[in-house]
């Protein structure tokens, strides 16, 4: 059920139902403790055509100049729907979708789209990326990746260039985190330097890659927030106190409405074409992550003391929202967006009074 999203098209609704069937058919939730199941789910989603979601390129035949808006909406809907149950897999899907486009036309792209190769996409401006290039050789490490798979390929998006680091060149060390079970969070360190010329991917629009990565992450955050708001509504309607459901209390209804309002706003933000500037995509990501954390915190509070018990999903949702904010590196997105925004030339009439 997607109560807070705008009306879906038939195709969007059908694919959302398909994702729901995959989730319902799983015996257990994908987990770090069962990496083989994570791989199985990844491949199953790939078989259904919903692991890598890549809207079409601009069409030059009919005079089109923008991206495939319907495809953008479809991708956001699927990312969000998957995130309602499996946010770690949803974030992995976002990264796979971005990476497949970056390395399109290669054998690696084929294995990523098939779900056979896990992949992590990171921003080269991140503090977690500690790579150096000397005499044409790349060395160093990435402190955190969340690929939803073992031994992933690591794609580092720089300013106008992209490094693709193969798993066989990397040493991985598993990391602990708060939520996102199934993300198989790890560090990745180059075992020995690799030739920069061999790792570079050419002809990549790095701004477009960042926009897709950030708006995709925002869709994942929105899916988490949507699930939390739904859980709070369901619990409020079922929990009886003072002889009536909690939703009979005006204060409870107002709190639930505020949470649903934030989620509805988040949906409107992420359902946009990917031709927006990088700084706007960062703003959407930052807002969506904060709204997800707020919605999950409100859902925990709506359950009272029960909200902190592992038997209830809302405590896990809050942990997932917090870990997603770290995984998609909102700090770097905000910092680089602020630089881009402040560095933009002011309007020619800035500071002038109307005559």
N, C-alpha and C positions, 0 to 999 in steps of 0.2 A: 504493500500500500504506500502510495506517495501522496499524502494529503497536502503537503506544503508546496509542491512544485506546480508550475503552470501546467495547463492541460497538455498531455503528451500526444504526439502523433501516433498513428496506428503502429508504425514501425518501432518507435521508441517504446511503446507499451508492450509490444510483443517481445522485444529483446529484454526488457526489464523482467518480464515473466520468465523468460528463459534463464536469466541469471538467478532468479528466485528458485527455479526448479533445480539448478545445480547446487545451490546452497542447501535446499531441503533434502536433496538426495545424498548429501555427504554424511557419512556415519559419524564423523567427529570434526570439530573445527580445526582447520590447519594450524599447526603449532610448531614452535621451534624444536620441541621434543620429538616431532615426527616429520623431519624434512622430506622424507620420501612422499608423504601425503601432499605436502606443498607442491612438489613437482608434478604429482598426478593431477591436482586441481588446475595448475597452470596449463598443463597440456590439454585438459578437458575444455577449459575456456578457449584455448586456441583452436581446438577442433570445431567449436561452435562459432568461431569468428569474432569473439568478444574479448580476446586477450590484448591484441594490439589494435587500437582504434585510431585510424589515421584519415581524417577528412581529406577530400580530394584537393588537388592543386588548383590554383586559379585557372579558369577556363579562358583561353584566348580566342576560341572559335566564335563565341556569340557576344564578344565584346565585354565579357566578365572581367572584373579587375579584383574582386575580393575572394576570400576563401569560401569554401563550401560551408555556408552558415548552417544548413540543416545537419551536415556531418559534424560540425562543432557541437551543436546541441545534443546530437545523439551520443557523442563521446562523453560529454559531461554527465548525461543521464546515466549511462552505463557505469561510469566511474563511481558516481554517487550511490547507485543501487548496490553495487558490489561492496562499497564501503559500509553500508548499513549492517552487514553481517561480517564481512571479512576485510577490514580496512587495510591490513598489511598487504593482502593480495591486490587490493584496489590501487595502492601506491605503487606496487610492483608493476601493475598494468600500465599506469601512467608513464613510468620510466621506460618500460618496454616499447610503448607506442612512440615516444620521443626518439629513443635510440634506433628503432627500426627505420625511421625516416632519415636519421643522420647517416646511417650506413647502407641506405637503400642500394640495391643492385649488387650486393656482396653475399657471399655464403653466410656470413654472420647474420645478416638481415633475415635470411630464410630460417635459420635456427632460432632466432629470437621470436619471430612470428609464429613458429610452431610450438613455442613454449619449451623447447629443448635447452636453450641457453638463458640463464638468468642474467639480468643486467642491472647495473646501478648507474644513474646519471647524476653527476654532481656539478655544481657551479665552480669554475676555476677560481673565482674570487672568494670562495669560502675559506674561513680560518681552518677548517678541517682538511683542506687540500694543501699538503706541504710537499709539493713537487718542485724540483729545480731542473733547469736545462743548462748543461755545461758541455761545450765542445760537441754539440749535436746529440748529446746523450741525456736521457731523462732518468732521474732517480728520485727516491723519496717515498711518501706514503699518503694515503687518505685515511684520516682518523675514524671516519664513520660512513658506512653505507648501509642501506636497508633494501636489499635486492629481491627478497622473497624467493630465495634460491641459494643453493650451495655453489661455491666456486664461480662467481659471476664475472662477466666482462665489466670493466669500469670505463665509463665514458665521461670525460672531463670537458665541459663546455667553457672555453675561454673567450677572449675578445677577438672574434673573427677567425678563430681556429678551434679545432676539437682534437683531443687526444683519445685514442681508443686503446685501452690497456687490456691485453688478453689474460684470461685466468691463469694460464700456464706460467706467466711472468710474475705472478703475485703470490704473496704469502698472506693467509687470512687468519685472523684471531677473533673469535666470537666475543661480543660485548653484551653486557647487561643493560636493560633499559626498563622503563616503567610499563609500557604497553606495547601495542602492535605485535602481539604474539603471531608468529609465522613469518615475520619480516626477515628472520635469520640475520639480524644486525651483526656487523663485523667491521673490523678495520681491514685495509688492503695495503700491503707494502710490497714494493718492487723488490724481488729477490736480488736482482742485479740490474744495472742501468740498461735501458733499451734505446734503440736509435729513434730519435725524434721523427725522422723522415718516414720510418716504417709505421709509427703510431699515429701520424697525423691523418685526419679525414679532411679532404678538400671540398670546396664548393658548398659549405654548410652555412646556412643563414642562422648564425648563433642567436641573434635577437629573437627570431621566430621560435627557436628551440627553447629559449628561456620562457617565452610567453606560454607556450604549450605546457611546459613543465609546471609552471606556477598556477595556471588556470586549472590544469588537471589536478594538482594538489588541492586547490580550493574546492573543486568538486568532491574530492574525497572527504575533506573537512565538512562540507555541507551534508554529505551522506551520513556521517557520524552524528551531526547535530540533528538531522531529521529523525534518525532512529531514537535518539535520546528524547526528543520532544514527544514522539509517539509513545515511548515507554512511560513517560510521565503522565500523558493523557490516559493511557490504559489503566495505570495503577490508581490514578485519582478517581476514575469511574468505578473501579472494583472495590477499593478499600472503603469499608464502612466505619464511620466514627460518629458518635453521638446519634446513632440511629439513621444515618444517611450517608451516601457516598461523599468523599472529600470534595468532589466537584460541586456539591451543594453550597459550599462556603465561598462567598464572593472573593475573598482574598486568594483562595486557591485558584479559582477561575481566572483571576487577573494575572497571577503568576504564570499559569499555563498559556494564557494568551500572549504574554510578553515573550515567552520562549518561542512560541509558534510564529510570532511576528518576526523575530530575528532570523528564524530558519527560512521563512518565506522570502525575506529580503536577500538572504544569502543565495537562494536559488536564482533569483532575478539577476544577481551579479555574475554568477558563473555561466549562465546561459547566454553567452555573448560570443561573437565571432573572434577568432584568434588574431585579428589584425590590429588589436589595440597596442599602444606603446608598452614597452617593457615595464616602465614604472607603474602604469595603471594595473598591469597584471600582478605586480608585487603588492599593490594596494588591495586588490581583491583577495589575494592570498592571505595577507595579514588580517584583514577583516574577517574572512571566513574561518580562519583558525581561532581567532578570539571568540567569535560567535559560537563555534563548536564547543570550546571549553566552557563558555558561559552556559550554553544549553545543557551540557552534560552535568555541570555542577548543580544547575537548577533541578535536573532530573534526580540526582542523588538526594538533594534536599527534599524533594517532593515525596520520596520514599521514607523519610524520617531515618531512624537508626537502621532500618533494613537496607537502605541504599548503600551502606558500606560493606554489606555482606557479599561474598563472592557468588552466592546463590542467585543474586539479582544482577542482571546484565549492566545496569547503569554504572556501577563502580568501574567495570572494565571499559566502558565507553569513555569515561573521564580519563582513564589512563591512556587509552588509545589517542584521544584528542591531544593530550599533552605530548605524547611521543611523536605524533605526526608533526606537530609544530617544530620539534627538533629535527626530525628526519628530513623535512623539506626545507630546512634552514631559513626560517622566516627572518632571522637576524641579518643574514647576508642580503636577502631580498630587499629588506627595508633600507639597509645601508646603501646599497648600490642604486636603489630607486631614488633615495634622497639626493644623492650626488647628481644623478641624471636630471632630476627635476630642478634642483637649484642651479645647475649648470646651463639650463636652457636659456636662450636669450629672451629678455623681457619683451612684451608687446611694445610696438613703436610708440604707442600713446600712453605707456605706463607712467604714472605719476602726474599726468597732465589733467588739469581741471577742464570740464566742459565749458565752452565759451557761450 
